[in-house]
């Protein structure tokens, strides 16, 4: 396999981490914004507010459900299921997700790198 083939495969590799910017909803606006990185495949969270989010997840798991806007959602494993983590966090935060290669990576840098590789 040539270097060109390998670089093409790198472009198609899925990004394993998701940067989560958590913006508090107006009813809890005294809370700070949080910036975390989440790897659903490894069930791992990193970053500011990690302990707070893990506590929210733990509470939802104990209850086995989350009620939001009059709808009840079953919760079984929010650290591996994006839809479950979204519904758990949506009670307190607007969630802005952005795929990245690794925790701490600038999302702008990630987008620029991908764009430049596509042009090559």
DSSP file (Angstrom, degrees, kcal/mol; ACC not computed):
  #  RESIDUE AA STRUCTURE BP1 BP2  ACC     N-H-->O    O-->H-N    N-H-->O    O-->H-N    TCO  KAPPA ALPHA  PHI   PSI    X-CA   Y-CA   Z-CA
    1    1 A X              0   0    0      0, 0.0     2,-0.1     0, 0.0     0, 0.0   0.000 360.0 360.0 360.0 133.3    0.0    0.0    0.0
    2    2 A X     >  -     0   0    0      1,-0.1     4,-2.1     4,-0.0     5,-0.2  -0.313 360.0-108.1 -81.2 166.5    1.4    3.4   -1.0
    3    3 A X  H  > S+     0   0    0      1,-0.2     4,-2.4     2,-0.2     5,-0.2   0.865 121.5  56.0 -59.1 -36.4    1.6    6.5    1.3
    4    4 A X  H  > S+     0   0    0      1,-0.2     4,-1.9     2,-0.2    -1,-0.2   0.917 106.4  49.0 -63.5 -43.5   -1.2    8.0   -0.8
    5    5 A X  H  > S+     0   0    0      1,-0.2     4,-1.9     2,-0.2    -1,-0.2   0.906 111.4  50.1 -62.3 -41.5   -3.5    5.0   -0.1
    6    6 A X  H  X S+     0   0    0     -4,-2.1     4,-1.9     1,-0.2    -2,-0.2   0.902 109.2  50.3 -65.3 -41.1   -2.7    5.2    3.6
    7    7 A X  H  X S+     0   0    0     -4,-2.4     4,-1.6     1,-0.2    -1,-0.2   0.866 108.7  53.1 -67.3 -33.5   -3.5    8.9    3.8
    8    8 A X  H  X S+     0   0    0     -4,-1.9     4,-1.1     1,-0.2    -1,-0.2   0.899 107.9  50.8 -65.1 -39.2   -6.8    8.4    2.0
    9    9 A X  H  X S+     0   0    0     -4,-1.9     4,-0.8     1,-0.2     3,-0.3   0.870 106.1  55.6 -65.4 -35.9   -7.7    5.7    4.6
   10   10 A X  H >< S+     0   0    0     -4,-1.9     3,-0.6     1,-0.2    -1,-0.2   0.880 103.3  55.5 -62.2 -37.9   -6.8    8.2    7.4
   11   11 A X  H 3< S+     0   0    0     -4,-1.6    -1,-0.2     1,-0.2    -2,-0.2   0.836 110.3  45.5 -63.3 -32.1   -9.3   10.7    5.9
   12   12 A X  H 3< S+     0   0    0     -4,-1.1    -1,-0.2    -3,-0.3    -2,-0.2   0.548  84.8 112.6 -90.6  -8.5  -12.1    8.1    6.1
   13   13 A X  S << S-     0   0    0     -4,-0.8     2,-0.0    -3,-0.6    -3,-0.0  -0.438  75.3-112.7 -65.8 133.6  -11.3    6.9    9.7
   14   14 A X        -     0   0    0     -2,-0.1     2,-0.5     1,-0.1    -1,-0.1  -0.363  26.1-112.9 -67.6 147.3  -14.1    7.9   12.0
   15   15 A X        -     0   0    0      1,-0.1    86,-0.2    -3,-0.1    -1,-0.1  -0.710  25.6-160.9 -80.3 124.8  -13.3   10.5   14.6
   16   16 A X        +     0   0    0     -2,-0.5    25,-0.4    85,-0.3    24,-0.3   0.705  65.5  64.2 -84.0 -20.5  -13.5    8.7   18.0
   17   17 A X  E     -A  100   0A   0     83,-1.5    83,-2.7    22,-0.2     2,-0.5  -0.773  61.0-158.4-108.8 149.7  -14.0   11.8   20.2
   18   18 A X  E     -AB  99  38A   0     20,-2.3    20,-2.5    -2,-0.3     2,-0.4  -0.989  14.2-141.1-125.7 122.0  -16.8   14.3   20.4
   19   19 A X  E     -AB  98  37A   0     79,-3.3    79,-1.8    -2,-0.5     2,-0.6  -0.694  19.3-159.3 -78.5 130.6  -16.2   17.7   21.9
   20   20 A X  E     -AB  97  36A   0     16,-3.2    16,-2.5    -2,-0.4     2,-0.7  -0.947   9.7-167.5-116.1 113.6  -19.3   18.7   24.0
   21   21 A X  E     -AB  96  35A   0     75,-2.3    75,-2.6    -2,-0.6     2,-0.6  -0.903  13.7-159.6 -95.6 120.8  -19.8   22.4   24.7
   22   22 A X  E     -AB  95  34A   0     12,-2.8    12,-2.2    -2,-0.7     2,-0.6  -0.904   7.1-169.8-108.7 116.3  -22.5   22.5   27.4
   23   23 A X  E     -A   94   0A   0     71,-2.7    71,-3.2    -2,-0.6    10,-0.1  -0.917  27.6-118.6-107.5 118.3  -24.4   25.8   27.7
   24   24 A X  E     -A   93   0A   0     -2,-0.6    69,-0.3    69,-0.2     5,-0.1  -0.240  28.4-114.8 -58.1 139.6  -26.6   26.0   30.7
   25   25 A X    >   -     0   0    0     67,-2.6     3,-2.4     1,-0.1     6,-0.2  -0.341  35.0-100.2 -68.0 157.2  -30.4   26.5   30.0
   26   26 A X  G >  S+     0   0    0      1,-0.3     3,-1.4     2,-0.2     4,-0.1   0.800 120.0  62.4 -53.0 -33.7  -31.8   29.9   31.2
   27   27 A X  G 3  S+     0   0    0      1,-0.3    -1,-0.3     2,-0.1     3,-0.1   0.642 115.8  32.1 -72.2 -10.6  -33.4   28.4   34.3
   28   28 A X  G X  S+     0   0    0     -3,-2.4     3,-2.3    64,-0.1    -1,-0.3  -0.140  76.2 139.2-129.5  38.8  -29.8   27.5   35.6
   29   29 A X  T <   +     0   0    0     -3,-1.4    -2,-0.1     1,-0.3    -5,-0.1   0.605  59.5  73.7 -64.5 -11.1  -27.9   30.4   34.0
   30   30 A X  T 3  S+     0   0    0     -4,-0.1    -1,-0.3    -3,-0.1     2,-0.2   0.593  80.3  92.3 -77.9  -7.9  -25.8   30.8   37.1
   31   31 A X  S <  S-     0   0    0     -3,-2.3    -7,-0.2    -6,-0.2     2,-0.1  -0.563  83.0-113.1 -81.7 148.7  -23.9   27.6   36.2
   32   32 A X        -     0   0    0     -2,-0.2     2,-0.1     1,-0.1    -1,-0.1  -0.400  30.9-100.2 -77.7 158.4  -20.8   27.9   34.1
   33   33 A X        -     0   0    0    -10,-0.1     2,-0.4    -2,-0.1   -10,-0.2  -0.485  41.3-145.5 -67.5 148.5  -20.4   26.6   30.5
   34   34 A X  E     -B   22   0A   0    -12,-2.2   -12,-2.8    -2,-0.1     2,-0.5  -0.912  12.3-160.5-120.4 148.7  -18.6   23.3   30.4
   35   35 A X  E     +B   21   0A   0     13,-0.4    13,-0.9    -2,-0.4     2,-0.3  -0.969  24.7 160.8-129.9 116.1  -16.3   21.9   27.7
   36   36 A X  E     -BC  20  47A   0    -16,-2.5   -16,-3.2    -2,-0.5     2,-0.4  -0.838  32.4-137.4-130.0 165.1  -15.8   18.2   27.7
   37   37 A X  E     -BC  19  46A   0      9,-2.6     9,-2.4    -2,-0.3     2,-0.4  -0.995  22.2-166.0-125.1 134.7  -14.6   15.5   25.3
   38   38 A X  E     -BC  18  45A   0    -20,-2.5   -20,-2.3    -2,-0.4     2,-0.6  -0.969  15.7-168.9-127.7 132.4  -16.5   12.2   25.1
   39   39 A X  E >>> - C   0  44A   0      5,-2.7     5,-2.0    -2,-0.4     4,-0.9  -0.908   4.4-171.8-117.5  99.9  -15.5    8.9   23.6
   40   40 A X  T 345S+     0   0    0     -2,-0.6     3,-0.2   -24,-0.3    -1,-0.1   0.824  84.1  59.0 -63.3 -30.8  -18.6    6.7   23.4
   41   41 A X  T 345S+     0   0    0    -25,-0.4    -1,-0.2     1,-0.2    39,-0.1   0.830 117.1  32.0 -66.2 -31.4  -16.6    3.6   22.3
   42   42 A X  T <45S-     0   0    0     -3,-0.7    -1,-0.2     2,-0.1    -2,-0.2   0.428 104.2-126.2-102.9  -2.0  -14.5    3.8   25.5
   43   43 A X  T  <5 +     0   0    0     -4,-0.9     2,-0.4    36,-0.3    -3,-0.2   0.889  62.2 147.6  57.0  40.8  -17.3    5.2   27.8
   44   44 A X  E   < -C   39   0A   0     -5,-2.0    -5,-2.7    35,-0.2     2,-0.4  -0.898  34.1-172.4-118.7 136.9  -14.8    8.0   28.6
   45   45 A X  E     +C   38   0A   0     -2,-0.4     2,-0.3    -7,-0.2    -7,-0.2  -0.968   9.4 178.3-120.0 140.6  -15.4   11.7   29.5
   46   46 A X  E     +C   37   0A   0     -9,-2.4    -9,-2.6    -2,-0.4     2,-0.2  -0.967  33.7  45.1-135.8 154.3  -12.6   14.3   29.9
   47   47 A X  E >  S-C   36   0A   0     -2,-0.3     3,-1.6   -11,-0.2   -11,-0.2  -0.498  88.7 -18.2 115.3-179.2  -12.5   17.9   30.7
   48   48 A X  T 3  S+     0   0    0    -13,-0.9   -13,-0.4     1,-0.3    -2,-0.1  -0.403 126.5  18.8 -64.4 132.8  -14.0   20.6   32.9
   49   49 A X  T 3> S+     0   0    0     -2,-0.1     4,-2.5   -15,-0.1    -1,-0.3   0.527  79.9 133.6  85.9   5.4  -17.2   19.5   34.5
   50   50 A X  H <> S+     0   0    0     -3,-1.6     4,-2.7     1,-0.2     5,-0.2   0.919  74.0  48.1 -54.0 -47.4  -16.6   15.8   34.0
   51   51 A X  H  > S+     0   0    0      1,-0.2     4,-1.9     2,-0.2    -1,-0.2   0.883 110.8  51.3 -63.8 -38.6  -17.5   14.9   37.6
   52   52 A X  H  > S+     0   0    0      2,-0.2     4,-2.0     1,-0.2    -1,-0.2   0.927 112.4  45.4 -63.5 -45.9  -20.7   17.0   37.4
   53   53 A X  H  X S+     0   0    0     -4,-2.5     4,-2.6     1,-0.2    -2,-0.2   0.903 110.7  53.3 -66.5 -41.2  -21.8   15.3   34.1
   54   54 A X  H  X S+     0   0    0     -4,-2.7     4,-2.6    -5,-0.2    -1,-0.2   0.867 108.0  51.7 -62.6 -34.5  -21.0   11.9   35.5
   55   55 A X  H  X S+     0   0    0     -4,-1.9     4,-2.4     2,-0.2    -1,-0.2   0.917 109.6  48.9 -65.8 -43.6  -23.2   12.6   38.5
   56   56 A X  H  X S+     0   0    0     -4,-2.0     4,-1.9     2,-0.2    -2,-0.2   0.914 113.2  47.9 -60.8 -43.5  -26.1   13.6   36.2
   57   57 A X  H  X S+     0   0    0     -4,-2.6     4,-2.5     1,-0.2    -2,-0.2   0.920 110.4  51.6 -63.5 -44.9  -25.6   10.4   34.3
   58   58 A X  H  X S+     0   0    0     -4,-2.6     4,-2.4     1,-0.2    -2,-0.2   0.902 109.0  50.4 -60.1 -42.7  -25.4    8.3   37.5
   59   59 A X  H  X S+     0   0    0     -4,-2.4     4,-1.9     1,-0.2    -1,-0.2   0.900 111.2  48.6 -63.0 -41.2  -28.7    9.9   38.7
   60   60 A X  H  X>S+     0   0    0     -4,-1.9     4,-2.0     2,-0.2     5,-0.7   0.892 110.7  51.1 -65.9 -39.7  -30.4    9.1   35.4
   61   61 A X  H  <5S+     0   0    0     -4,-2.5    -2,-0.2     2,-0.2    -1,-0.2   0.909 108.1  51.8 -64.5 -41.8  -29.1    5.5   35.5
   62   62 A X  H  <5S+     0   0    0     -4,-2.4    -1,-0.2     1,-0.2    -2,-0.2   0.911 114.5  42.9 -60.4 -41.5  -30.4    5.0   39.0
   63   63 A X  H  <5S-     0   0    0     -4,-1.9    -1,-0.2    -5,-0.2    -2,-0.2   0.784  99.0-142.8 -74.0 -27.3  -33.9    6.2   37.9
   64   64 A X  T  <5S+     0   0    0     -4,-2.0    11,-2.0    -5,-0.2     2,-0.3   0.500  72.7  50.5  77.2   3.1  -33.7    4.2   34.7
   65   65 A X  E   < -D   74   0B   0     -5,-0.7     2,-0.4     9,-0.3     9,-0.2  -0.986  64.7-144.1-161.9 163.9  -35.4    7.0   32.8
   66   66 A X  E     -D   73   0B   0      7,-2.3     7,-3.2    -2,-0.3     2,-0.5  -0.998  13.0-150.6-135.2 134.1  -35.5   10.8   32.2
   67   67 A X  E     +D   72   0B   0     -2,-0.4     2,-0.4     5,-0.2     5,-0.2  -0.926  24.2 165.9-106.2 128.5  -38.6   12.9   31.7
   68   68 A X  E >   -D   71   0B   0      3,-2.8     3,-1.7    -2,-0.5    -2,-0.1  -0.974  65.0 -10.6-146.0 126.0  -38.2   15.9   29.5
   69   69 A X  T 3  S-     0   0    0     -2,-0.4     3,-0.1     1,-0.3    -1,-0.1   0.851 128.7 -52.8  54.8  39.1  -41.0   18.0   27.9
   70   70 A X  T 3  S+     0   0    0      1,-0.2     2,-0.4     0, 0.0    -1,-0.3   0.468 116.7 108.8  81.1   1.4  -43.6   15.5   29.0
   71   71 A X  E <   -D   68   0B   0     -3,-1.7    -3,-2.8     2,-0.0     2,-0.5  -0.905  60.0-141.1-113.0 140.9  -42.0   12.5   27.4
   72   72 A X  E     -D   67   0B   0     -2,-0.4     2,-0.4    -5,-0.2    -5,-0.2  -0.876  16.5-165.9-102.6 129.1  -40.3    9.7   29.3
   73   73 A X  E     -D   66   0B   0     -7,-3.2    -7,-2.3    -2,-0.5     2,-0.2  -0.946  19.4-126.4-115.9 132.0  -37.1    8.3   27.9
   74   74 A X  E     -D   65   0B   0     -2,-0.4     2,-0.5    -9,-0.2    -9,-0.3  -0.542  22.4-157.4 -73.1 140.8  -35.5    5.0   29.0
   75   75 A X        +     0   0    0    -11,-2.0    -1,-0.0    -2,-0.2    -2,-0.0  -0.977  31.6 145.7-125.1 118.6  -31.9    5.3   30.1
   76   76 A X  S    S-     0   0    0     -2,-0.5    -1,-0.1     5,-0.0   -11,-0.0   0.688  79.5  -3.2-120.2 -35.9  -29.6    2.3   30.0
   77   77 A X    >>  +     0   0    0      4,-0.1     3,-1.9     1,-0.0     4,-1.3  -0.389  58.2 171.8-160.8  73.0  -26.1    3.4   29.1
   78   78 A X  T 34 S+     0   0    0      1,-0.3     7,-0.4     2,-0.2     8,-0.1   0.703  76.0  66.8 -63.8 -19.4  -25.7    7.1   28.2
   79   79 A X  T 34 S+     0   0    0      1,-0.2   -36,-0.3     5,-0.1    -1,-0.3   0.605 113.9  29.9 -79.7  -8.0  -21.9    6.9   28.0
   80   80 A X  T <4 S+     0   0    0     -3,-1.9     2,-0.6     1,-0.2    -2,-0.2   0.510 112.3  68.4-118.2 -11.8  -22.1    4.7   24.9
   81   81 A X    >X  -     0   0    0     -4,-1.3     4,-2.4     1,-0.2     3,-0.5  -0.905  61.2-161.3-116.4 107.5  -25.4    5.9   23.4
   82   82 A X  H 3> S+     0   0    0     -2,-0.6     4,-2.4     1,-0.2     5,-0.2   0.861  92.0  54.2 -54.5 -39.5  -25.4    9.5   22.0
   83   83 A X  H 3> S+     0   0    0      1,-0.2     4,-1.8     2,-0.2    -1,-0.2   0.888 110.6  46.6 -65.5 -36.7  -29.2    9.7   22.0
   84   84 A X  H <> S+     0   0    0     -3,-0.5     4,-2.2     2,-0.2    -2,-0.2   0.912 112.4  48.5 -71.1 -42.4  -29.3    8.8   25.7
   85   85 A X  H  X S+     0   0    0     -4,-2.4     4,-2.5    -7,-0.4     5,-0.2   0.902 110.7  53.3 -63.9 -38.4  -26.6   11.2   26.7
   86   86 A X  H  X S+     0   0    0     -4,-2.4     4,-1.9    -5,-0.3    -1,-0.2   0.922 110.3  45.3 -61.6 -44.8  -28.3   14.0   24.8
   87   87 A X  H  < S+     0   0    0     -4,-1.8     4,-0.4     2,-0.2    -1,-0.2   0.866 113.0  51.0 -70.2 -34.4  -31.6   13.5   26.5
   88   88 A X  H >< S+     0   0    0     -4,-2.2     3,-0.8     1,-0.2     4,-0.2   0.935 116.1  40.5 -65.2 -46.5  -29.9   13.3   30.0
   89   89 A X  H >X S+     0   0    0     -4,-2.5     4,-2.7     1,-0.2     3,-1.8   0.767  99.8  75.0 -74.4 -25.8  -28.0   16.5   29.4
   90   90 A X  T 3< S+     0   0    0     -4,-1.9    -1,-0.2     1,-0.3    -2,-0.2   0.640  82.4  69.0 -66.3 -14.0  -30.9   18.3   27.7
   91   91 A X  T <4 S+     0   0    0     -3,-0.8    -1,-0.3    -4,-0.4    -2,-0.1   0.771 121.9  12.4 -71.9 -24.0  -32.6   18.8   31.0
   92   92 A X  T <4 S+     0   0    0     -3,-1.8   -67,-2.6    -4,-0.2     2,-0.3   0.594 124.5  40.6-125.6 -20.1  -29.9   21.3   32.0
   93   93 A X  E  <  -A   24   0A   0     -4,-2.7     2,-0.5   -69,-0.3   -69,-0.2  -0.945  62.6-126.8-137.6 150.6  -27.9   22.2   29.0
   94   94 A X  E     -A   23   0A   0    -71,-3.2   -71,-2.7    -2,-0.3     2,-0.5  -0.862  41.0-144.2 -83.2 132.7  -27.9   23.1   25.3
   95   95 A X  E     -A   22   0A   0     -2,-0.5     2,-0.6   -73,-0.2   -73,-0.2  -0.897  18.3-171.1-109.4 124.6  -25.4   20.6   23.9
   96   96 A X  E     -A   21   0A   0    -75,-2.6   -75,-2.3    -2,-0.5     2,-0.2  -0.898  15.2-166.9-113.8 100.2  -23.2   21.6   21.0
   97   97 A X  E     +A   20   0A   0     -2,-0.6     2,-0.3   -77,-0.2   -77,-0.2  -0.607  11.7 176.3 -89.8 148.5  -21.3   18.5   19.8
   98   98 A X  E     -A   19   0A   0    -79,-1.8   -79,-3.3    -2,-0.2     2,-0.1  -0.893  28.4-126.3-149.4 116.7  -18.3   18.6   17.4
   99   99 A X  E     +A   18   0A   0     -2,-0.3     2,-0.3   -81,-0.3   -81,-0.3  -0.389  36.3 172.4 -63.2 138.7  -16.4   15.5   16.3
  100  100 A X  E     -A   17   0A   0    -83,-2.7   -83,-1.5     1,-0.1     3,-0.1  -0.931  40.8-122.6-140.9 164.1  -12.6   15.7   16.9
  101  101 A X  S    S-     0   0    0     -2,-0.3     2,-0.3     1,-0.2   -85,-0.3   0.836  91.0  -1.8 -77.1 -33.6   -9.6   13.4   16.7
  102  102 A X  S >  S-     0   0    0    -86,-0.1     3,-1.8   -85,-0.1    -1,-0.2  -0.986  88.9 -77.1-155.4 157.3   -8.5   13.7   20.3
  103  103 A X  T 3  S+     0   0    0     -2,-0.3     3,-0.1     1,-0.2   -66,-0.1  -0.327 115.0  21.3 -59.9 136.6   -9.4   15.6   23.5
  104  104 A X  T 3  S+     0   0    0      1,-0.3    -1,-0.2   -68,-0.1     2,-0.1   0.280  86.1 139.8  90.0 -10.7   -8.3   19.2   23.5
  105  105 A X    <   -     0   0    0     -3,-1.8    -1,-0.3     1,-0.1     2,-0.3  -0.443  60.0-113.4 -66.4 137.1   -8.1   19.5   19.7
  106  106 A X     >  -     0   0    0      1,-0.2     4,-2.2    -2,-0.1     5,-0.1  -0.546  15.5-142.7 -68.0 130.2   -9.3   22.8   18.3
  107  107 A X  H  > S+     0   0    0     -2,-0.3     4,-2.1     1,-0.2    -1,-0.2   0.845 102.9  55.2 -65.5 -31.0  -12.5   22.1   16.3
  108  108 A X  H  > S+     0   0    0      2,-0.2     4,-2.4     1,-0.2    -1,-0.2   0.916 107.9  48.2 -64.8 -42.7  -11.3   24.8   13.8
  109  109 A X  H  > S+     0   0    0      2,-0.2     4,-2.8     1,-0.2    -2,-0.2   0.907 109.9  52.5 -64.5 -41.1   -8.0   23.0   13.4
  110  110 A X  H  X S+     0   0    0     -4,-2.2     4,-2.2     1,-0.2    -1,-0.2   0.923 111.2  46.2 -59.6 -46.1   -9.8   19.7   12.8
  111  111 A X  H  X S+     0   0    0     -4,-2.1     4,-2.2     2,-0.2    -1,-0.2   0.894 113.2  49.4 -65.3 -40.5  -12.0   21.2   10.1
  112  112 A X  H  X S+     0   0    0     -4,-2.4     4,-2.6     2,-0.2    -2,-0.2   0.913 110.8  50.1 -65.5 -42.4   -9.0   23.0    8.4
  113  113 A X  H  X S+     0   0    0     -4,-2.8     4,-2.0     1,-0.2    -2,-0.2   0.925 112.3  46.8 -61.7 -44.9   -7.0   19.7    8.4
  114  114 A X  H  X S+     0   0    0     -4,-2.2     4,-1.8    -5,-0.2    -1,-0.2   0.906 112.9  49.5 -64.7 -41.3   -9.8   17.8    6.9
  115  115 A X  H  X S+     0   0    0     -4,-2.2     4,-1.3     1,-0.2    -2,-0.2   0.907 111.0  49.0 -64.9 -42.2  -10.4   20.4    4.2
  116  116 A X  H  X S+     0   0    0     -4,-2.6     4,-0.9     1,-0.2    -1,-0.2   0.865 109.6  52.1 -68.6 -34.5   -6.8   20.6    3.3
  117  117 A X  H  < S+     0   0    0     -4,-2.0     3,-0.5     1,-0.2    -1,-0.2   0.878 106.5  54.1 -67.3 -36.6   -6.5   16.8    2.9
  118  118 A X  H  < S+     0   0    0     -4,-1.8    -1,-0.2     1,-0.2    -2,-0.2   0.835 106.3  52.9 -66.1 -31.0   -9.6   16.8    0.7
  119  119 A X  H  <        0   0    0     -4,-1.3    -1,-0.2     1,-0.2    -2,-0.2   0.711 360.0 360.0 -76.4 -20.5   -7.9   19.3   -1.6
  120  120 A X     <        0   0    0     -4,-0.9    -1,-0.2    -3,-0.5    -2,-0.2   0.481 360.0 360.0 -75.8 360.0   -4.7   17.2   -2.0
